[in-house]
Amino acid sequence: MDLLDNLALGFGVAFTFQNLMYALIGCLLGTLIGVLPGIGPVATIAMLLPITFHLPPTASLIMLAGIYYGAAYGGSTTSILVNLPGEASSVVTCLDGYQMARNGRAGAALSISAVGSFFAGTVGTFIIVMFAEPLTRMAQKFGPADYCSLMALGLVAAVILASGSVIKAIAMIFLGLLFGLVGTDVNTGAQRFTFDLPELSDGIDFAPIAMGLFGIAEIVVNLERHLSRGSGTIKVTSLWPTAEEIRRAVPAALRGTFLGAALGVLPGGGPTLGAFSSYTLEKKISKTPQRFGKGAVEGVAAPEAANNAAAQTSFIPMLTLGIPSNAVMALMVGAMIIQGIQPGPEVMTKKPDLFWGMIASMWIGNAMLVIINLPMIGMWVKLLTVPYRFLAPAILLFCCIGAYSLQNSTFHVMQVAAFGVLGYIFVRLGCEGAPFLLGLVLGPQMEEYFRRAMLLSRGDPMIFLERPISLGLLITTALLLILMALPSFKKAREEAFQEEG
């Protein structure tokens, strides 16, 4: 009965006019950035962080969530019609979606993608509802040592699942942890790495870092690559799939939904990992794998379901434990901190309207996205004709205005520029920004929990081994580190990312 009461509370919050409007804005923006290649949800949410400071907490998080899962919807449209993925998780949809379109089945591919995405998003949200309360109750039993060990596990898992070199991912984690040390020591009051700059006494603001790393750097990289847009768009006729297409698509979408939902919870996971993994699975279990890459409907249904399910379930560790599972969730944690909300199990108990309102809005948002995407296909594709050289200055200006509005200070604008340069260097060196962001977000929290644990134990580090939860998490962390060092695992990991590439 408590669950029904909580859902009733959530829908009551989500169905207010203000929250419906912000859900719609988030879904529209998400679809837009999903359609337009070279922007992505990470950069968009990073740019919008300063605006959320002036919005009600529930409305701002509903909007940001809509952008995240809306991008997964929007990316499929251009992947199918013009072979141009607007979002990383939609890259795999190009393989069979565009071939279906060339074979005259564009409408069927779009409808299968939209319905599969809606189903997966609905199931993903249902999984959040089912696991939210048990995980929150479990998290309330965690002590400081347990949280510290959990964050260590999250950082190690993020390294394993990060694309590219393991060494580079580890380096980015440590760099993020180092940047998290900047500011005032909460225990001693000493200034750390502030270089006598009063603006750094409270640490480096999260929003300028995110905007620089993912907004400015992305602009420079895309301009450097002379990002091109699709020109020849395939005409969409009937949206109805055939009975044979439905027969093949339904089981593939079901498998993709549950695989994506499982991978979305993992640190470093998310829609992209879910999409590629589900496509690989479908190809391996198919009796006719030669059809893949030539218009196999399973190659559209499975990855689209997986990336949307993963987009929903990646909220689980963030909402219940306060642990971000990927770069977007790290930004969501930043948005909550900006609003003065400490992410973790207390969100459900102290702010149930925010917690359940956000979950209920996901169901509403998924329904909105089906309505937004299918009837407006023509409009979204026409947006591809806007040259990127016109979009880039607008994004740059938006980043600068957003940074300045944080505290009406040009220092934040300079921070955005500095981290934009740093982000560009990361890209040129082949270093992924997500591990850096996770290290930056988790580092200060990890330090605080470590210090609390040491205070409780009067300086005895054995507290981390004496508590069963902490010991179990540390053993899992150690096993992952051993796994990382195994040559067979290294080879399998490299092959997986080569296939993804």
Secondary structure, DSSP 8 states (H G I E B T S, - for coil): -HHHHHHHHHHHHHTSHHHHHHHHHHHHHHHHHHHSTTTHHHHHHHHHHHHHTTS-HHHHHHHHHHHHHHHHHHHHHHHHHHS--SSGGGHHHHHHHHHHHHTT-HHHHHHHHHHHHHHHHHHHHHHHHHHHHHHHHHHTT--HHHHHHHHHHHHHHHHHHSSS-HHHHHHHHHHHHHHTT-EE-TTT--EES-TT-GGGTT---HHHHHIIIIIIHHHHHHHHTT----------------HHHHHHHHHHHHHHHHHHHHHHHSTT-SHHHHHHHHHHHHHHH-S-GGGTTTT-THHHHHHHHHHHHHHHHTHHHHHHTS--SSHHHHHHHHHHHHTT---STHHHHH-HHHHHHHHHHHHHHHHHHHHHHTTTHHHHHHGGGS-HHHHHHHHHHHHHHHHHHHHT-HHHHHHHHHHHHHHHHHHHHT--HHHHHHHHHHHHHHHHHHHHHHHHTTT-TTHHHHSHHHHHHHHHHHHHHHHHH-HHHHHHHHHHHHHH-
